[in-house]
Amino acid sequence: MGKITGFLEFDRKIEQYAPVKERVKNYKEFTIPMKEAALKEQGARCMDCGIPFCHSGCPLGNLIPDFNDAVYRGKWEKAAEILHATNNFPEFTGRLCPAPCEEACVLGINEDPVAIENIEKNIVETAFKNGWIVANPPINRTGKKVAVIGSGPAGLATAQQLNRAGHLVTVFERDEKPGGLLRYGIPDFKMEKHVIDRRVKVLEEEGIEFKCGIHVGKDIKATELKNDYDALVLTGGATVRRSLPIKGADLKGVVQAMDFLGQNNRRVDGIKDLGEEILAADKDVVVIGGGDTGSDCIGTSIRQGAKSVSNFEIMPMATTDRPEEQPWPFWPMRLRTSSSHKEGAERFFSISTKEFIGDDKGNLKGLITSEVEWIKEPGKRPSLKEVEGTEKEWKCELALLALGFTGSEMTIADQLGLETDPRTTIKATTTDYMSNVPGIFVAGDQRRGQSLIVWAISEGRQAAHHVDAFLMGESNLPLKGEGDLPRI
């Protein structure tokens, strides 16, 4: 694959960032594109592995060595076909995926892994630039109607696959525009929204209908859709946010991260009616939660003009190296420093928030924390213990809760009589992605719980296969890692 000695000759390189002082002035993407020659060198680093473990690391089963080889040889259109054979939306994953494929890269055992995600992004952007990605509607229609509820990556993937099979697909979205958290959650500086718009335009031209501003379960009963369509696919995501049940949690200024991020997406989009504004400007901001959502809150707060930004993580500071108990090719819980972290936030680990402090008008003015330690005992889960004498008060006018999600809203499940698990995700196995009610399928976070964008697309593709088989008796739609035509 690629150049046989490429991994010996070339070091790993990825797109660089615009300087911090420049990029925090706006919400535009700030990566600096690499030259084609440099990208070919990165493709050349892909080794001729006996077993390419990157395949197993990728939930989509992307044909990674194949498109790396095509890039090295300058065959960009072929690379785009290979990439789209297993991934409907590489422009999303190429920007937002944490790249489990790279952690499984064989070269990564003792060197820096191949820059797979960066190559992926450049392949799809080259394809759009050259007009290779165009609408390819199905030649024949089956007459079967399918409703997809939710237009995040799982819903979009489900819709495109079922449309390719010839079914009439309608996507219902409660927000103003399609995209789910891609549009109202992911900051514009990580992915500008025209990236979603150009793909949705292709999907519409292929025959998919989008009905936005309709909250299924509230604006229209789910039972009505069940009666009107031959199959339903629920891809609404895990939308129930974790709270922090401590004193003062109801103060004005204690805000869920997705409320803050989604509102800012709408602000950047030019929407004027935002309701009660949530702004970090001139405030001491504390972001509670050390994951990707917390990082997004940091970058957004800095761009809004926060006075200071602190990031609290209850877990201990991880190492930058792979932990011994998480050997290759498994995903390692190592310290990850995002571009937002480098823009001016201070990070604190092994810290727990005990109480929010308010003024006499109900506004947040500070919080109290203590340091914690994790006690490990053989055969038991680690337990949390507060370190005595470490209580500290912090000034804070805006606390952003980036604590993840616990499950999905129950309205649709209740209306349709669907079985759920204790996390309130809807029960459906990967055997056929069908719920306990025939004809109702579930994919993405609404089925598996909070997860990655690449898993959402994978689940959408696989659910579509089973929906097609349910409607037609059999399906030619691919499953994980199988080729797919039309490819672009």
ZIMOWO-V401651 format. One line per field, one symbol per residue. ss: DSSP state (@ for helix, = for strand, . for the rest). psi: psi as a letter, one per 20 degrees, with the letter a starting at -180 (. if undefined). Layout:
ss=???
psi=???
This chain:
ss=.....@@@@......==..@@@@.......==...@@@@@@@@@.........@@@@......@@@@@@@@@...@@@@@@@@@.....@@@@@@@...@@@@..@@@@......@@@@@@@@@@@@@@...............=====...@@@@@@@@@@@@...======......@@@...........@@@@@@@@@@@@...====...=...=.@@@@@@@..====.....==.....=....=.===@@@@@@@@@@@@...............=====...@@@@@@@@@@@@@...======...........................@@@..====.========....=============.......====.....====..====...===...@@@@@@...=.....=.......=.....===..@@@@....@@@@@@@@@@@@@@@@@@@@................
psi=pbphjhihhpqpqrprqqqghghjiakqqjqoqqqhhhhhhhhhiprmqgonihghhohikqmghghgghghjjmhggghgggihiohmihghihiqjmhhhhiphhigjrprqmgggggghghhhgghjkiorpmqqgqqiiqppppopkahgggggggghhhijqoppppphrhqqhcihgmgpqhihoqihhgghghgggghijppporjoophfhpqhhghhhiqhqqookiroioqprnmrpjijqpioppghgggghhghghijpgnjboqoqipkqoppoopjahggghhghggghikqgqpqppphqqprqhrpqhjmqqkqpqmrpporhhhiijqppprlppphqppraijjqpirrprqqrqpppppjqqqqpppoqjjpqpqppiopoomjaqiaqqigggghilqprrhjkqppprigjjqaiopiorpqbhigirpaqhhhgggggghhhghgghghihrqjqqapiqqpqqh.
